[in-house]
Amino acid sequence: MNLEQSQQAFEAAKQIFPGGVNSPVRAFGAVGGTPRFIDRAKGAYLYDVDGNRYIDYVLSWGPMILGHAHDEVLQAVKDSVDKGTSYGAPSPLETRLGQLLKARLPYLERLRMVSSGTEATMSAIRLARGVTKRDKIIKFIGCYHGHSDAFLVAAGSGLATFGQPNSPGVPIGTAADTITLPYNDREALKACFEAHGQDIAGLIIEGIAGNMGLIPADEAFIKDCRELTRQYGALFILDEVMTGFRAHYGGAAAVYGIEPDLVCLGKVVGGGFPMAVFGGKKVYMDQIAPLGAVYQAGTLSGNPIAMTAGYETLSRLSPELFDQMEQQVKILCQGLRELAAKHQVPMQVVHRGTMFGFFFNDQPVRQFSDAAESDHDLFAKVHQGLLKRGIYLAPSQYEANFISAAHSPEDIEETLVAFDQVLGDCHG
Ligand SMILES: *Cc1c(COP(=O)(O)O)cnc(C)c1O
């Protein structure tokens, strides 16, 4: 595989951007090798600047659920561009997408459009704090909620202690208001509410975690999250930036039959444009400016092109289409399990809806510390081997992978053939 152009592009980018990238994981630090510089994308495929084709299971980290450059979505976007690219004033396009979201996710009584998932989660916890007049929030180790200060926090020593910054630049005081707990640990959760319940403004969680690999919550655990927040007067914030319209047609909330107080959406809802949403119960959302005192704003919020792309994407995403994708994921994952057995590689394969992930681990992975014990060297080798064979997976075992409506049975078959060869090479 010729990578000359990507190598040159990477060298040039390093003279401009820290690490040559505009988001760290794109630098391929965890797997090594040259990050592919992309020229174009269509359907299930990415094409790099050297002309190599890849079956893409990253899909811009989730958004491209219909596949890249879907003809009808593109046409609608082009028509929208012709009508101007930003108004800074309300337009019916916002309401149209809002109505569609509300019809599909009934607990979304009121919502607000923002420009990134980071902005959505940051705004949701500000609202939780404003509503409850409390400062502490709970987050779970290994869950990712964007890069705002309150979430870049590592566990303190021992369980249910206050957090410490895990990035320079995050004030100790900010981190101290974030309590970090292990995922899927009901005892730690209960103990935390018993000790600090009166101070907790909100609990934020990925109902199906996709940022430490794919790790679904146990049903009893997430129901405890819902119950305990209710009992102690804290807000239950479900971060569905990744899982919304991905883990299930109705998101993680539908998988568990739970109703969040606030929900954050992103990725798929923007159809490949910078767009995200936070929303939920009217009693809380009405406390945001201009109705209420909790401030939140955005110059490009509700951008007409993003609104169009989101609407055109979601209106084409039917339960039937979702089921078809889910069937493909099941076939792929079943194939992976069979290959793991054939090559005697300890591998945990997990899928939910249109998402899948795997750990090179002989035990089921239930929380971040389990994921960390997986074989990362083997993952790096497998990733590189697959990439050489034109299969583009997320470049870290801590990331989930995705399928689109454009992935064909032949793409799945080609992927399994490549896995067979690569696992044979790595473990043979
Ligand atoms: C991607 C992601 C975010 C952050 O969204 P950005 O648009 O990258 O800021 C937040 N939460 C979850 C669960 C995510 O997967």
Ligand as a Chemical Component Dictionary entry (heavy atoms), coordinates in Angstrom:
data_LIG
# 
_chem_comp.id                   LIG 
_chem_comp.type                 NON-POLYMER 
_chem_comp.pdbx_formal_charge   0 
_chem_comp.three_letter_code    LIG 
# 
loop_
_chem_comp_atom.comp_id 
_chem_comp_atom.atom_id 
_chem_comp_atom.alt_atom_id 
_chem_comp_atom.type_symbol 
_chem_comp_atom.charge 
_chem_comp_atom.model_Cartn_x 
_chem_comp_atom.model_Cartn_y 
_chem_comp_atom.model_Cartn_z 
_chem_comp_atom.pdbx_ordinal 
LIG C1 C1 C 0 -18.280 12.509 21.083 1  
LIG C2 C2 C 0 -18.861 12.591 22.440 2  
LIG C3 C3 C 0 -18.959 13.808 23.137 3  
LIG C4 C4 C 0 -18.336 15.072 22.634 4  
LIG O1 O1 O 0 -18.865 15.504 21.449 5  
LIG P1 P1 P 0 -18.003 16.529 20.519 6  
LIG O2 O2 O 0 -18.939 16.873 19.431 7  
LIG O3 O3 O 0 -16.784 15.769 20.106 8  
LIG O4 O4 O 0 -17.660 17.691 21.389 9  
LIG C5 C5 C 0 -19.636 13.811 24.333 10 
LIG N1 N1 N 0 -20.161 12.688 24.850 11 
LIG C6 C6 C 0 -20.069 11.508 24.223 12 
LIG C7 C7 C 0 -20.695 10.300 24.825 13 
LIG C8 C8 C 0 -19.390 11.411 23.010 14 
LIG O5 O5 O 0 -19.264 10.222 22.422 15 
# 
loop_
_chem_comp_bond.comp_id 
_chem_comp_bond.atom_id_1 
_chem_comp_bond.atom_id_2 
_chem_comp_bond.value_order 
_chem_comp_bond.pdbx_ordinal 
LIG C1 C2 SING 1  
LIG C2 C3 SING 2  
LIG C2 C8 DOUB 3  
LIG C3 C4 SING 4  
LIG C3 C5 DOUB 5  
LIG C4 O1 SING 6  
LIG O1 P1 SING 7  
LIG P1 O2 DOUB 8  
LIG P1 O3 SING 9  
LIG P1 O4 SING 10 
LIG C5 N1 SING 11 
LIG N1 C6 DOUB 12 
LIG C6 C7 SING 13 
LIG C6 C8 SING 14 
LIG C8 O5 SING 15 
# 
